[in-house]
Amino acid sequence: MYKEDEERRFALLGVLLQALHVLFGVTAVLGMYLTITRLPTMKNALWIEHCRWQVFTFWVGAAAYFITLVIGFRFGLWWPFILAAMWVSYRILSSAIGVATRGPIPRLF
């Protein structure tokens, strides 16, 4: 039981660090470093799923932010950046709900 609580707290830490990326971008990088280094030692499939969800969110979100910033500066279109931010927010919120309820990630689509 203790190991599961430790892994849950770790998944929660990853969610919190990703959520703070809006204020401090470095927190998302720190969260992914911690998650990627800890993921191989985790045993509980539920928390492994949460951590993999966070890693995927980080990399796809980083690519989306980069591409949309280039589009914004090059063509003056900022709505793609808002869509990318909404997607990342959805993924972080879904993970936070799953960790809070100690259940799987609620996927809307």
Steps between C-alpha positions, in 0.01 A plus 500: 500500500780741585669452161172579322456821701858599421439447128171693520675793667763490230233507227339794679834681511531457124152643446572799723831575330335483159216723615751762615655515153276796429679709762846345485584299188789327672264311733369288213856408402584414860182292530581304186856437612374361830226295333722349232767400753246353744272325250712180459485429876124536535293185554134606505348500150260783584774743598718389211210594268475842665873561462501391135203732440704784651806424287290490183329826600836666558659405168197558280420822687857627462491427126158661466610812689811530285313457172222739600748763616674482163163532326410791728816697437522414132136544395344685791257218576464445872192279515707181446695587816174528692391160369832346605465652848145364526617151401783504755261631767251221423774236534630644828151532646410145395810366669432704813145362522629145461763545770252668737245221460769229508361369175578485131529814292153615390525532122237711329627422151 
